[in-house]
Amino acid sequence: MAFSVGGSKPKQIVPQMNVTPLVDVVLVLLIIFMVVTPLLTKQAWMNVPPAPKTDVTDAPADGPPPIVVTVDVTGNIRINAEAVDRAQLVGVVQGMLNARADKVVFFDAASETPYEKAVEVLDLLKGGGMETIAVLADALPTN
């Protein structure tokens, strides 16, 4: 705050605003934002392995077929292309897993399946004691 001395009345103080500290603070904030803004953009770089030369979707000829639980758009559940009721899902999958050495259940849902229906089936499987659930993804388009 500045004031002037002098004039006709000897003890009168005239207040004047000093904006220099305000300008200094604003300029410092501007510089901070200019430096930090480019750092806020996040990029994720990924190295995707090349597509395998062999077809890995085929099951081995000597072993049992894999257990694939599929959920379609309407919420119907199928195990290896056989329709199964929601109440019987866990029991059927557990019976199939007891006869196998590997305890892997593959899960596949149609792309248009509502998220809550797919997660509900995953929760049923996980709640039924399935420890290894592999989620199948769509094949990548080839260029």
N, C-alpha and C positions, 0 to 999 in steps of 0.2 A: 504494500500500500504506500503510495507516495502522497506527499502534501507540499504545498508551496508556502513559503514564509514571506511575509511582506504584504504590501498593499495598504489600503486605508485603515483597516482595523488591524492592529498589531497582533492579537492573539487568536485570530480566526484560522482554523484548519480546513482546507478544501480537499476532500478525499478524491483521489483519482485511482482508477483500477490499473494495476500493472499486469498485463496479459503475457508477459515474457515467460513466467513459469508454466502457464497453461499451454502455450505453444510448444515449449520444450517437452512437456509430458506427452502431448498429442503426437509430436514427431517421433519420439521414442517408441510409442505404441505402434505407429505406422510402420516403422522399421522392423519391429518385432513381428508384426503380422505378415509383412512382405517376406521375411526370412522363413517363417514357420509354414506358410500356406503351401509351398511346393512339397514340403515333407508330409503333408496330410494325405496326399494321394497314395493309395496302396495298390501295389501290383503284385500279383502272384504268378511266378514263372513256374512252369511245369514241364518236365521232360517225360513225354509219354513214350513207352516202349513201342517198337514197331509191332505190327500185327503178326501173330504167329503164322508160320508157313503151313502148319498142319491144322486140321479141324479138331479143336479141343472140345467140341460140344458132344461128340459121340462118347458113349459109355464104353468101358472095356467089355469085350465080348465074353470073357470068362466069368465076370462078377455079376451080381444082381444090378438091376437098373437103379439109378439114383432116385431118392425120394424127392419129388418136386411138388410143392404145394402151390397151387395157382388160384388167384382171385380174379374173377372177371369184372366187367364194368358194373353189373347188377349186384355184385357181392357174393355170387355163388362160388363155393370152394370146391376145388378138384384136387385129388391126389393122384398123380400120374394119369391124368385124363379121366379119372372116375369121380363122379360127383359124391360129395360127402356132406353130411349135415354138420352144422356148427357144433352141436352138442357131442357128436361122435368124433370130431377131428382129433382131439388129443389122444383118445384111446386108440384110434386106428394108427396114428403116427407112432405112438409108443410101441404098439405091437410090431410094426414094421422095423423099428429101430432095434428091438430086442433080438431080432434074427440076423442082424448085421454086425460086422466088426467095426466099420466106421459109423460114427454117430452124427452124420451130417444131414441136415434137412435143407433143401434148396427152396427158396421162396421167390415166386414170380407174380407180379401183378400187372394187369393191362395198363397201358399209359393213361387211359381215361378213367381208371378206377378212382373214386374219391379217396382222399388221403385217410380219412377216419376208418374206412372199411379195411384198408390194407393194414393199418396199425392195429386194428382190433384183432385181426387174424395173427399178426406177429405177437401180440400180447398173449393170445391163447396158447400159441406154441411155446413161448418163453415161460409162461406160467405152468405149462405141462411138463417142464423139466428138460426141454430141448436146449442143450448148451451151445451147440454150433449151428447157427442158422446163416446160410449163405444167401445173400440177396442177388438175384440175377438181374443183369442190366441189358438194355437193348444193344445190339451190335452197332459198332461205330460205322458210319457210312464210309465207303471206300472212295477215294478220289481217283 
